[in-house]
Amino acid sequence: MKRYLLWLICPFVLSAFFTNCEAQKEVSTKPENYSTRKMLLRDEGLSQLSFINIANPTANWFVPVPAGRDIQLVGKGRVLIGTGKGYEERQISTGSKVYEDTSFAGTITARRLRNGNTLLGGLNWQGKQGIVLVEINSAGNLLRTMVYPGFNYLRLVRETPSGTFLITANNVVFEGNMKGDIIWKALVTGVREPHAWQALQLSNGHTIVSSGYSKNLQIFGTDGKLVDTITGPAEVHPHFYSGFQVLNNGNYVVANWQGHGPKFGASGTQVLEYAAKGKLVWYWKQDPAKFSSLQGIIVLDGLDITRLHVEDATGRLTPVPKR
């Protein structure tokens, strides 16, 4: 059953959503660590990567980056970002670029695997048709190619603990193995072309998907049927739910992207945190002078930036054991 969040709004004007009235306090109870939260944010509208320290804004930085998708902690104090030609690694302390691979023009998504290699994804790419994934080593050498034919769209890929891959492909999310077989799939609901963004498996066997233009988080059962949705309220202007993270407390933080280009900084509230049952418990309103349209997020609280992080069996980011 679709979940709608019921909100109490202060009298007279909707803008009171951001005031300190008693009703707003009740529905917007903040996590204990909200005032010290640190975040990495990828802004598609400005092609920008930034670091935000809510408690110490003097530590914030903002750097231009190539267009691309996804964002990941890869150890040594670095963050990986996908680009249209491969990927970059940047220092979290400063945003400075410390490594890049530009050998794979046509890259749509990039992700560091548990084994330390990097997975790149493209569409009708590398001489193959459909969704094409390639695994490369640190030297950029091609180790393996996987193909899922018949698809004409790709966004993000997530490696599961069992070594399969969760892939978003417009109105389809599916789990595939290394042979190119599809072993599970579901249809994203809401609009005909949602451009679904990211999928993760949860510990209860469900799969949660940020649904893009369907502007919600959609949760599917093992049978591929929709179990629940999370969105709203209208005052945050849900537009396109993109990169998200499962926090240690089980909450979901998601980027609420607002549009292409540099003029969306005042549109919507672009960082939203929901409790697992759907209540909006925290939000961060971006500075329109510094941001346009956020697409990716990593909340750094409790994470060790010296270690490579991937999602575990609960969907939470966890460090990969040192080899």
Number of C-alpha atoms within 10 A of each C-alpha: 7 11 14 13 14 10 18 13 19 17 10 7 8 12 11 15 20 15 13 12 14 11 16 17 15 13 18 19 13 15 13 8 9 14 12 11 17 21 16 23 23 31 28 25 21 23 21 20 24 21 23 19 17 16 12 12 11 9 12 17 16 17 15 14 22 17 18 20 24 24 26 22 28 24 19 13 16 25 23 23 28 26 25 19 21 24 27 21 23 21 16 20 13 15 21 14 16 11 12 17 16 13 13 19 14 17 25 25 25 32 27 24 20 18 10 15 17 20 22 26 29 25 23 18 18 16 7 16 16 17 23 23 25 20 20 19 15 10 8 16 11 13 11 12 18 18 24 19 15 10 16 12 18 23 22 23 27 23 23 20 15 9 13 18 22 25 26 27 24 22 21 20 27 19 22 22 18 15 11 18 14 15 11 14 20 20 16 29 17 15 13 11 16 21 24 33 28 26 29 27 24 18 12 10 12 19 24 25 27 30 32 27 22 23 24 24 25 23 24 22 15 14 11 17 14 20 17 16 22 23 23 21 15 12 15 19 17 24 21 26 32 29 28 27 23 24 20 15 10 16 21 23 23 27 27 29 30 26 18 14 14 16 16 19 23 16 20 19 22 27 23 22 24 22 17 13 13 19 22 24 19 18 19 12 15 18 10 14 10 13 25 27 30 31 28 26 25 25 17 18 14 10 16 15 17 13 18 25 22 22 21 19 16 19 22 22 21 17 20 18 10 6 5
